[in-house]
Amino acid sequence: MNYSLQLEKGHQPVTEDCGRIFNGNGSLLPGITIDKYHDSLLIQYFSSDYCEEIGVICKSSLDLFSKFYPISSIWYKDRTILKHVKSMAEKRESIHYWGSEDRFIQVRHNGCICTVDLVSGQNPGIFMDMREIRNCLTEYYPQVDSLVNLFCYTSLFSVHALANGVSKAVNVDTSKQVLLRSQENYRNNNLVVDSRDFIHEDSGRYLKRMYKRKETCDLVFYDPPTFSRNKKFHYSVKSDYRNHLDLISTISNRYVLTAINSYSVSKDEYLSYHPRSWEMLFFKNEARDFLNPHDPYLKCALWQVNN
Ligand SMILES: C[S@@+](CC[C@H](N)C(=O)[O-])C[C@H]1O[C@@H](n2cnc3c(N)ncnc32)[C@H](O)[C@@H]1O
């Protein structure tokens, strides 16, 4: 296989600081993606066919992409399906291939500065496929004073909203680690860090508490994983999504952004979870550099809540 040729054919030039410069989902190298974070490349392979070849793919990427971008490091990550879940965290760590070994770097995304960890986790800290959705939200922020960001991850939705004029954001996640990373992203963007705005809690329980206390806000972000479980919390789209949106109906005074990030939930099923009285303001799939032309995985819409 001539990887250089295939990589060149599938190269998606990125002018922003970060983005997907190669998306094998088309036809060229299915199961290979290459993301650029400032001047670092993260190559991921989702098919075990590439296990033996990954060194050659990294070398071909370095030779090719250095012609287009200044490259300071290359990392790769095994994203093949794992049989032994115990080894997950270790296997999902990226392996350094070339250049600088700095794993934490800062990148600009949607006009905000975000710290990326090139080594740990399935995602280094930014869901870049949300780029166009965040941009679309900007025109609605003038009507938003306060927001609640459920399943907040590194809180980029909040950082983007606060940097664009929203006054108050509360971020909720069951991972203490991502809440710390959220605070770092606030600091990166000179936003005031108040520890009361970072809540280590199950999103469903937090919603119920807001409901009981009759607390409201102007915008809710609801972008959950399809399924998650730990010792204390359990979440699944199939059993919780609709119930949570019913609660949010009473909590949001104005807008709700909802998302489903999975091929397993169709657009029709996603739409069916929403209260009938809500009005859709826009609907979007993943950003263009992530798009699988035949089958988008991301379904995301901004809704106006009419009570
Ligand atoms: C799909 S990501 C959210 C992405 C985020 N909205 C963004 O755009 O960056 C999933 C997040 O949900 C968190 N999570 C999983 N189960 C949860 C639960 N029951 N309550 C709150 N957070 C949860 C995970 O820790 C993870 O940070």
Ligand as a Chemical Component Dictionary entry (heavy atoms), coordinates in Angstrom:
data_LIG
# 
_chem_comp.id                   LIG 
_chem_comp.type                 NON-POLYMER 
_chem_comp.pdbx_formal_charge   0 
_chem_comp.three_letter_code    LIG 
# 
loop_
_chem_comp_atom.comp_id 
_chem_comp_atom.atom_id 
_chem_comp_atom.alt_atom_id 
_chem_comp_atom.type_symbol 
_chem_comp_atom.charge 
_chem_comp_atom.model_Cartn_x 
_chem_comp_atom.model_Cartn_y 
_chem_comp_atom.model_Cartn_z 
_chem_comp_atom.pdbx_ordinal 
LIG C1  C1  C 0  -19.995 13.226 25.394 1  
LIG S1  S1  S 1  -19.013 13.924 26.672 2  
LIG C2  C2  C 0  -19.715 15.502 26.761 3  
LIG C3  C3  C 0  -19.048 16.424 25.750 4  
LIG C4  C4  C 0  -19.179 17.896 26.021 5  
LIG N1  N1  N 0  -20.551 18.308 25.992 6  
LIG C5  C5  C 0  -18.347 18.723 25.014 7  
LIG O1  O1  O 0  -18.854 19.137 23.982 8  
LIG O2  O2  O -1 -17.142 18.897 25.252 9  
LIG C6  C6  C 0  -19.458 13.001 28.045 10 
LIG C7  C7  C 0  -19.132 13.533 29.475 11 
LIG O3  O3  O 0  -20.187 13.070 30.301 12 
LIG C8  C8  C 0  -19.660 12.749 31.588 13 
LIG N2  N2  N 0  -20.643 11.861 32.234 14 
LIG C9  C9  C 0  -20.904 10.554 32.010 15 
LIG N3  N3  N 0  -21.961 10.146 32.743 16 
LIG C10 C10 C 0  -22.403 11.225 33.460 17 
LIG C11 C11 C 0  -23.480 11.445 34.355 18 
LIG N4  N4  N 0  -24.322 10.473 34.697 19 
LIG N5  N5  N 0  -23.644 12.708 34.851 20 
LIG C12 C12 C 0  -22.787 13.702 34.526 21 
LIG N6  N6  N 0  -21.737 13.546 33.673 22 
LIG C13 C13 C 0  -21.549 12.325 33.138 23 
LIG C14 C14 C 0  -18.312 12.129 31.298 24 
LIG O4  O4  O 0  -17.468 12.205 32.438 25 
LIG C15 C15 C 0  -17.837 13.009 30.116 26 
LIG O5  O5  O 0  -17.076 14.099 30.587 27 
# 
loop_
_chem_comp_bond.comp_id 
_chem_comp_bond.atom_id_1 
_chem_comp_bond.atom_id_2 
_chem_comp_bond.value_order 
_chem_comp_bond.pdbx_ordinal 
LIG C1  S1  SING 1  
LIG S1  C2  SING 2  
LIG S1  C6  SING 3  
LIG C2  C3  SING 4  
LIG C3  C4  SING 5  
LIG C4  N1  SING 6  
LIG C4  C5  SING 7  
LIG C5  O1  DOUB 8  
LIG C5  O2  SING 9  
LIG C6  C7  SING 10 
LIG C7  O3  SING 11 
LIG C7  C15 SING 12 
LIG O3  C8  SING 13 
LIG C8  N2  SING 14 
LIG C8  C14 SING 15 
LIG N2  C9  SING 16 
LIG N2  C13 SING 17 
LIG C9  N3  DOUB 18 
LIG N3  C10 SING 19 
LIG C10 C11 SING 20 
LIG C10 C13 DOUB 21 
LIG C11 N4  SING 22 
LIG C11 N5  DOUB 23 
LIG N5  C12 SING 24 
LIG C12 N6  DOUB 25 
LIG N6  C13 SING 26 
LIG C14 O4  SING 27 
LIG C14 C15 SING 28 
LIG C15 O5  SING 29 
# 
